[in-house]
Structures are given as C-alpha cells and as structure tokens.
Amino acid sequence: MKVLVTGASSGIGYEFCDEILKNYNAGDITLVMVSKDKEKLKKASDKLMKKYINVNIVIEAVNLINIKDVKLKDLRKKIGYVP
C-alpha cells in the first residue's frame, strides 16, 4: 500500500506519518513524504527510519501551492500512481 502525505516535514503532516507507521506494519507500506523543503523532509524521513525498522520511505520536495508548476509526469515515474 502507498500512502502519500503532504506537509510531511513537520507538524501535523509529520505526526500523521508517524501514526501511520506506528499503527500499520511498516514493511507493508510505502510512505511517500511530500513537502516543499527538501532538507527538512530528509531530516524528518531519517528520524522515522531510525524509529521504525523495515520502512520504505520516498521523499519528494514539491511545492503544491501552484499545481501548474508540478511536473506530475516526473512525480508519477518516481512514486507511481498520482491522481
């Protein structure tokens, strides 16, 4: 199962990622963490990977404010299905 979380580098988005991994078998989930700040996103994903064993996390720095600027084709190649 893939779970895509926006705003995943901090706050509610990060806490949601943590809850997902806490409540489901982390090995069965591909967690796609999306946020506009790549450095904060990397730190957040590293923290979760240390906390949970056998977790598959994909990070993608994307600013979703202007959807026209988002290259969905490139995002689909990296993470799979994007509606």
N, C-alpha and C positions, 0 to 999 in steps of 0.2 A: 504494500500500500504506500502511495506517495501522499505526503501532507505538505502543502505549501503555506508558509506563514509569512505575512508581510510585517514590516516593522519589527523584525526578529532580533535586532541587535541589542535592544534594551526594553525596559518597561513591560507592558502587558504582552507584547509580541514575544519577548524572551521568556517570560513566565509561562506563556502558553506552550512554547516549545518544550520547556522543562516538564510541564504537566503531561504532555503527550508522551514523552519518553519515560516518564515515571509510571504511567498507567497502562502502557502497552509494551509488548515485547519489542525492545529497541531493534533487534535484529530483523524484525518483520516490517520495519518502516524505513522508508527513505524520507528524511526530513529535509525539505527544501526551505532554507532560510533566506529571505529576501529583505534587503534594506538598502538605503542609498549610500551608507558609509561603509566602505569595504574593510577598513581597519577595525572598526567596532564589531562588524559582522564576524570577522576572523577570530577576534578575541572571544566573542560570545560562543561561537561554534567550538573553539578549543576548550572552553570551560565545560561545555556539555559533553564533549568527547572524553574528557577526564572523569567526569561524573558517572557516565554510563558506558558499559562495556559493549562491544559489538554493535555500535551505532553507525548508521550510514547517513552522513550529513552532506548536503550540497549547498554551497553558498553562492549567492548571485547578488552583486551590487547593482541595483536598478532603482532609478528614481521614477516612481509610478505617478508622480503628480501630473506629468504631461504624457499620457499614454501614446500619443503620436510619435514620441521620441523613442519609445521602447521597441526594440527590434525583436518582435515575437518569434520570428523565424529562427533567430540565433538562440533565443531562450528555449524554444522547443527542442532544438538539437542537443542542448546541454542537459536539460532536465526531463525531457519527454513531453507529455501532453500539457498544453496550456490552453485553456478555453479562450 
